[in-house]
């Protein structure tokens, strides 16, 4: 399991008979429940899919906005559904362990809602419809974005595996003229990639300043007070820089190996501090040699 991101909300929700129930496992249990309900509906000839499926004409013309979410509830029992649930549990636990429960749940919610929003907008030109559990491949894209260097099948990295499978998926939709599925797959994968990059600090939203109206606002003036001698000594003692130890260089090899395998974004706060201490030691050694 990959080292964690400094975020809250890790660990299981609760325990059942001594077994920890994490967020991905709870989502898989929800998928199993929808599969049983879908099976019962099919057995009794209840076509709930027509009511639950995403349909841009129904949202535009009849205001049935629940379809933006309800389409994930229709899941007939298939091998494809079993693989989707396996991916949800497998890659979901890695993402939750790294980012935390809150960020992981927002990722899952965005994977459901972002394609629906794109489908509603594209439905103005081309009607869009789809139904069934979506976005589990987008979780794999999120995992490959988080840890691109992890090797999977046949020694191929996660990054290239995600690119190859996503390309094949998109090409199959184009060949079948399945434009709704194409929009869904492309938008969900794009959202997963962008959301993980945003959480890693790669993407920053630009700040839009509002123009000032009327008289200019004067900035308040502050006078810096000189601390008393006793307070000054206490402040200096509190912020005194600790000299880095020489053995920081010896302990840096595991950190560098982790950066090479998973990227610098996978480092914990303690590992980043250790890397910074080693850098200071090297700088001091080079300075002493030049003198």
N, C-alpha and C positions, 0 to 999 in steps of 0.2 A: 504494500500500500504506500502511496506517495505521501511525503511529509505534508503537513497541514499549512494552510494559509491562516494568518492571524485574524480569525473571525470567530464569532460566538455561535452557539447552537450545535455543538457536536455531540455525538453520543446518541443512544437510542431514545425513542419517545417513551417507551415503557417496556415491561417484560411480560411475557405470557408463558406460564409453566417453566420459568427459568430461562427462556429464550428471549434475547433482546430483539425488539422490533424497531428497526431504523426507518428513516423516511422512504428510501427506495423499496424496502420490503413492504411497507404499508401501501405504497402505490401499486406494487405487484398484486397485493391482496385485493385492492380495489379493482384492478383489471380482471382478476379471477371472478369477482362478484359480478361484474358487468358481463363476462362471458357466460356465466350460469343464467343470468336474466335474459340474455340474448338467445341462448339455447332454448329456454322455456318459451320465449315469444315465438321462435321458429316452430317449436313443437305444436303450439296451439294456433298456428297460422295468424299471429298478430304481427302485422307489418309495421313495427315501430320505427323501422329505418326511415320511412318516408317522413316521420315527424321529427326524428332526431338529427338527420343528416344536415350537413352544411349546405345551404342553398342561397346564393346571392339574390336570385329573383324573389324568394320568399322573404328575405330580410328587407329588400328595397320596397317591394310592393305591398306586403302584408305586415311588415313590422315585427316579424318573428325573430327577435334578436337573440333568443336563447340558442338558436342554431349555431352561433359563434363558438359555443362551448359544448353543447349537448352531443355533437357528432362523435365525441370520444367515447360515448357510452354504448355504441353498437359494435359488439365484438364477437362475431361468430367463432366457434372453436376451429382453429386451423393451425397448421404447423407454423405459418408465418406469425400468428399471434404469439405462439410459444417462444419463438425466437425474439420477438419484440420485447416480451416480458423478461427474457434472459438478459438482453442488452440493457433494459431499464434497471435491473438489479445489479448487474456486473459493473457497468460504467457509472451508474448512479451512486453507488456506494463510494467510488473513488472521488467523484466530484463533490459529494457531501463531506467526505473526510477532509478534502483540501480547502473548500470554500466555506463550509459551514451549512447548517440546515436552512437558514433564511435565504441565502444567496442561491442555494440549490433549488428551493421551492419557487423562487422568482424566475429562475431559468426555465423550469418546467412550465410555469404559467405562461411565460413569454413564447415558448415553443408552441403552445396551443393557440394563443391569441394573435400573435403576429401574422401567421398565415391567414387567419380568419379576416383580419383587417385588410390585408392585401387582396384577399378574394372578394371582399365587399367592394373595394375600389376598382378592381379589375372587372367586376361584374357589371359595371356600367357599359363596358364594351362587349365583353364575352361572358355569358352566364357560367358560373362556377358551382360545382357540386362535388362533395366527397363525404365519406363516412368511414368511421373506424378509428382505432387507436393510431394516432399519428406521432411523428416526431421522435421516435425512439432512435432512429439513425442520427438525428440531430444531437442526441446526447453523446453518441460516439464522436461526432464532429467536435463537440465541446471538450471531450476528453482528449482528442488528438490536438486540439488547440492548447490545452493546459499542459500536456506532456508530449510534444511532437516527437521526441527522440525515443520513446518507449518502443521496443521491438515486439511485434505480435507474431502473426503466422509467417513461417518460413524466413524469419529474420528481417521482415520488412517493417519499417518504422510506422508508427501510428499515423503520422502526417500523410505519408504516401498511400497508406491503406485507405484512409478517409477520402483522399482525392480520387483514387481509382474507383472506389465503390460509388461515390457520389456522381462521378462522370457517367458510369454505366447506368445508374438509376435515371439520371436526367435524359440520357440518350434513349432509353427504353420508353420513357413517357413521350418523347418527341415522336418516336416511331409509331406509337399507338394513338397519337393525337390526344393524349390525356392531359389537356392543358391545366385542368384544375389540380391534378396531382403534381404536375410540373411546378406550378406556382407554390404549392404547399411545401414541396421538398426543398425548393430553392430558397424560399423565405425562411423556413425553419432552420435550415443549415446556416444561412447567413446571420440570422439572429443569434444562434448559439455561438458562432465564431466571434461576432462583435461583442456579445455580452461577456464572454470570458476574457477577451482582450481588454475590455473596459475595467473589469475587476482586477486585472493584472497591471493596470495603470498605463496601458499602451494607447488607449483612446481617452481623450479629455474633451468634454463638451466646451465649445467656445462661450465665453461670457459676453453677453450683449449689454452694453451700457446704454441707459436711457438718457436722452438729451435733457439738459437742465433748462428749466423754464424760469423766467423772471430774474431776480437778483441773484448773483452768485453767492453760494454759501461759503462763509468763512470757516476755515478749519480751526478748531479750538487749539489754543496754545498751551503747552504743558511745560512746566519747569522741572527739570531733573534735580532731585534733592540728593545731596551727597550724604551717604550713610555715615552714621557715627562710627568711630574706630572699632568699637567692639562688634557692631553689626557687620562692618566691612570685613573683618577677619572671619566672621562666621560664614559670610557669603562666599569668600574665597575658599574656605575649607570645604564648603558644600559642593562647589563646582571645580575643585582641583582635578586636573586631568591625571588619570592613573597611567603610569608608564606601561606600555605594552611589554609583555613577557617575551623572552626570546623563543620559548617553546611554541609560540603561536604558529611559527613556520612549520613545525613538525606535525601539527594537528590540522593543517589546511588541506592535505591531500584528499581526505574523504569529501570535503566541501567542493573541491575542484572537480572531483569525479562526479558528484551529484549535478553540478552545473553542466557538465558535458553530456550527461544522460537525459536530464529533465529540463534543463534551462535554468537561468538565474531566478526566474519567477517562483521556482519551487523551494527556494531557501526560506528557512524560518528566521525569525528575528535574531535568535541566538547565533545562527550560522552566518547571517549577514554581519553581525558584530564581530564574530571571529575572523571573517574575511577582511574586515576593516582593520583589525588589530594586526593581522599579518602584513597588510599593505603598509602600515605605519612602520613596522619593523624593517621592512625592505627599504623604505625611504630613508630611514635613519642610517642604515648600513651604507647605502650609496652616498649619503651626505658625508659620513665619516671618512669614506675612502677618498672622495674628491678633495677633502681638506688635507 
